[in-house]
Amino acid sequence: MSKHQVIVIGAGIVGICNAIAAQKRGLNVCVVDRLPPGEACSFGNAGVLAAWGCVPMATPETLLETPKWLFSSNGPLKIQWRYLPKVIPWLAKMAMSANAAQMERAADTLFALNNSTVEHYQRLAKEAGVPELIVESNYLHVFRSDRDIDLNQRAYRMRRDRGANITVLKHGEIRDVEPHLSPDYQTGLLIGPQGHTVNPNRLVTALASLFQRGGGEIRQVEVQSLATRNDNGVDVVTQSETLVADKVVVSAGAWSHRLLNPLGVRIPLEAERGYHVRFADTGVTLSNTVLESEHYVVANAMEDGLRLAGTVEFAGVDAPPDWSRAEMLKPVARAMFPDADLSTAEVWSGPRPALPDDLPAVGPCLNAPNIIAAFGHGHLGLTGAPGTAEIVSGLLVDETPNVDLSPVDPGRFV
Ligand SMILES: Cc1cc2nc3c(=O)[nH]c(=O)nc-3n(C[C@H](O)[C@H](O)[C@H](O)COP(=O)(O)OP(=O)(O)OC[C@H]3O[C@@H](n4cnc5c(N)ncnc54)[C@H](O)[C@@H]3O)c2cc1C
């Protein structure tokens, strides 16, 4: 029976970043996933490296908007009514975390995880031989209404307090920045600096190859269960064999709780399903990431076309996609880019692994200290993966972290 120092479960962006960081610490690492690298949620995200992504989703402002979103057929949020009883406790926890003290604490933690994301990825992509996948850019939020933007509003103040540059743009200035956007947008906000990847899936596969070139092993098999051993190691039971490791990192995205629940580790993980639509050969370009603020839809220029991504749907991780949610993105694309050729469209759906307070679970599990949680990054998993990996790799070699891990403690909901 082969024994590994570390087994990472999950070959999404979080698992692969964890594996590389652990390997750099000199550890012998094996990644196990039932799919090839980057095929689940990490395949189709919007590619944003949100360096200033420090405002949690749960704020009084988003809670106030929620009823309106829920009752609108094309709003950014949908709960499948059959699933409502299951998700109510999660939503209640989310509402409870929308208080000033907890939001500020969450913002500090998100800032620590996310702020260096562009530098991390530039370094990793260079090592992997794919520097072209990381682009420096800004976030452009656009609004149809000609309104005065109060930069002291919570969502902007929290970013500015931590050092973000935010500039208000008036009508003509928006098209100076992004000439292909519709002239209907009256007001804009330019937030930065940050960046984006032009191909989230190719980024994961390139990093997975980097890990393999460094001697790392990737096994494609489903993990059925985990068990702690008397010698403090962990059994990783797969469909074909039992692997043994000194330590296991669970980065299994929206499925992570299924491996931990049987060990008595209870973490309220939900799948916030999102969708994208990709248009090839549109004839339009974008230099920055654009957020359409009415529909909460994000547009980025990818190397294979224009991608619009968004929507949150609670239906459970096993429910089949509701493709009408992806279809909703097409009229938004038409409104945003009136001159684009949108005739070639491809849709995709993936589950964001999300915890109610919008922070991931990172750290040793209660009663199973050799199993380290590293999942639940919600809307910012691509952004937060390298920052998380720095922390996780330190924990694997028993280094004391230099960030306060109590806000992301996997046991915080017990
Ligand atoms: C529409 C949309 C847009 C987004 N846009 C952005 C963005 O612009 N920027 C950003 O930072 N984030 C964004 N996100 C969020 C981001 O994509 C996710 O947070 C991130 O991909 C999660 O990565 P992960 O590695 O945790 O999970 P995944 O990529 O889902 O990987 C988990 C892996 O675990 C494997 N697995 C699970 N259970 C088992 C098992 N029992 N045995 C073996 N393998 C198992 C799965 O097969 C999977 O490969 C977006 C998400 C969506 C849906």
The ligand as an SDF file (V2000), in Angstrom:
LIG
                    3D

 53 58  0  0  0  0  0  0  0  0999 V2000
  -20.8500   31.5350  -13.3670 C   0  0  0  0  0  0  0  0  0  0  0  0
  -19.6770   31.6210  -12.4200 C   0  0  0  0  0  0  0  0  0  0  0  0
  -18.7970   32.6800  -12.5220 C   0  0  0  0  0  0  0  0  0  0  0  0
  -17.7220   32.7830  -11.6330 C   0  0  0  0  0  0  0  0  0  0  0  0
  -16.8320   33.7880  -11.7890 N   0  0  0  0  0  0  0  0  0  0  0  0
  -15.7550   33.8880  -10.9810 C   0  0  0  0  0  0  0  0  0  0  0  0
  -14.7810   34.8860  -11.1840 C   0  0  0  0  0  0  0  0  0  0  0  0
  -14.8760   35.6580  -12.1340 O   0  0  0  0  0  0  0  0  0  0  0  0
  -13.7440   34.9660  -10.3140 N   0  0  0  0  0  0  0  0  0  0  0  0
  -13.6120   34.1110   -9.2560 C   0  0  0  0  0  0  0  0  0  0  0  0
  -12.6900   34.2790   -8.4640 O   0  0  0  0  0  0  0  0  0  0  0  0
  -14.4990   33.0870   -9.0780 N   0  0  0  0  0  0  0  0  0  0  0  0
  -15.5590   32.9690   -9.9100 C   0  0  0  0  0  0  0  0  0  0  0  0
  -16.4650   31.9620   -9.7410 N   0  0  0  0  0  0  0  0  0  0  0  0
  -16.3030   31.0310   -8.6250 C   0  0  0  0  0  0  0  0  0  0  0  0
  -15.2420   29.9880   -8.9180 C   0  0  0  0  0  0  0  0  0  0  0  0
  -15.4120   29.4550  -10.2050 O   0  0  0  0  0  0  0  0  0  0  0  0
  -15.3380   28.8600   -7.8820 C   0  0  0  0  0  0  0  0  0  0  0  0
  -15.3280   29.4030   -6.5730 O   0  0  0  0  0  0  0  0  0  0  0  0
  -14.1530   27.9100   -8.0320 C   0  0  0  0  0  0  0  0  0  0  0  0
  -14.0850   27.4090   -9.3460 O   0  0  0  0  0  0  0  0  0  0  0  0
  -14.2540   26.7540   -7.0560 C   0  0  0  0  0  0  0  0  0  0  0  0
  -13.1210   25.9480   -7.2860 O   0  0  0  0  0  0  0  0  0  0  0  0
  -12.9370   24.5690   -6.5440 P   0  0  0  0  0  0  0  0  0  0  0  0
  -11.6370   24.0400   -6.9320 O   0  0  0  0  0  0  0  0  0  0  0  0
  -13.2330   24.7850   -5.0820 O   0  0  0  0  0  0  0  0  0  0  0  0
  -14.1530   23.6730   -7.0600 O   0  0  0  0  0  0  0  0  0  0  0  0
  -14.3160   22.8520   -8.4400 P   0  0  0  0  0  0  0  0  0  0  0  0
  -13.7060   23.5560   -9.5610 O   0  0  0  0  0  0  0  0  0  0  0  0
  -15.7730   22.5350   -8.5300 O   0  0  0  0  0  0  0  0  0  0  0  0
  -13.4730   21.5570   -8.1810 O   0  0  0  0  0  0  0  0  0  0  0  0
  -13.8700   20.5810   -7.2580 C   0  0  0  0  0  0  0  0  0  0  0  0
  -13.3780   19.2490   -7.7790 C   0  0  0  0  0  0  0  0  0  0  0  0
  -13.6040   18.2330   -6.7860 O   0  0  0  0  0  0  0  0  0  0  0  0
  -13.9380   17.0470   -7.4520 C   0  0  0  0  0  0  0  0  0  0  0  0
  -14.6280   16.1370   -6.5260 N   0  0  0  0  0  0  0  0  0  0  0  0
  -15.7000   16.4240   -5.7480 C   0  0  0  0  0  0  0  0  0  0  0  0
  -16.0380   15.3530   -5.0160 N   0  0  0  0  0  0  0  0  0  0  0  0
  -15.1600   14.3730   -5.3410 C   0  0  0  0  0  0  0  0  0  0  0  0
  -14.9980   13.0200   -4.9390 C   0  0  0  0  0  0  0  0  0  0  0  0
  -15.8160   12.4620   -4.0290 N   0  0  0  0  0  0  0  0  0  0  0  0
  -14.0140   12.2880   -5.4920 N   0  0  0  0  0  0  0  0  0  0  0  0
  -13.1770   12.8270   -6.4320 C   0  0  0  0  0  0  0  0  0  0  0  0
  -13.2880   14.1020   -6.8520 N   0  0  0  0  0  0  0  0  0  0  0  0
  -14.2640   14.8660   -6.3110 C   0  0  0  0  0  0  0  0  0  0  0  0
  -14.8160   17.5030   -8.6010 C   0  0  0  0  0  0  0  0  0  0  0  0
  -14.8540   16.5400   -9.6440 O   0  0  0  0  0  0  0  0  0  0  0  0
  -14.1380   18.7990   -9.0160 C   0  0  0  0  0  0  0  0  0  0  0  0
  -13.2330   18.6140  -10.0780 O   0  0  0  0  0  0  0  0  0  0  0  0
  -17.5550   31.8130  -10.6170 C   0  0  0  0  0  0  0  0  0  0  0  0
  -18.4200   30.7190  -10.5500 C   0  0  0  0  0  0  0  0  0  0  0  0
  -19.4680   30.6190  -11.4420 C   0  0  0  0  0  0  0  0  0  0  0  0
  -20.3820   29.4330  -11.3720 C   0  0  0  0  0  0  0  0  0  0  0  0
  1  2  1  0
  2  3  1  0
  2 52  2  0
  3  4  2  0
  4  5  1  0
  4 50  1  0
  5  6  2  0
  6  7  1  0
  6 13  1  0
  7  8  2  0
  7  9  1  0
  9 10  1  0
 10 11  2  0
 10 12  1  0
 12 13  2  0
 13 14  1  0
 14 15  1  0
 14 50  1  0
 15 16  1  0
 16 17  1  0
 16 18  1  0
 18 19  1  0
 18 20  1  0
 20 21  1  0
 20 22  1  0
 22 23  1  0
 23 24  1  0
 24 25  2  0
 24 26  1  0
 24 27  1  0
 27 28  1  0
 28 29  2  0
 28 30  1  0
 28 31  1  0
 31 32  1  0
 32 33  1  0
 33 34  1  0
 33 48  1  0
 34 35  1  0
 35 36  1  0
 35 46  1  0
 36 37  1  0
 36 45  1  0
 37 38  2  0
 38 39  1  0
 39 40  1  0
 39 45  2  0
 40 41  1  0
 40 42  2  0
 42 43  1  0
 43 44  2  0
 44 45  1  0
 46 47  1  0
 46 48  1  0
 48 49  1  0
 50 51  2  0
 51 52  1  0
 52 53  1  0
M  END
$$$$
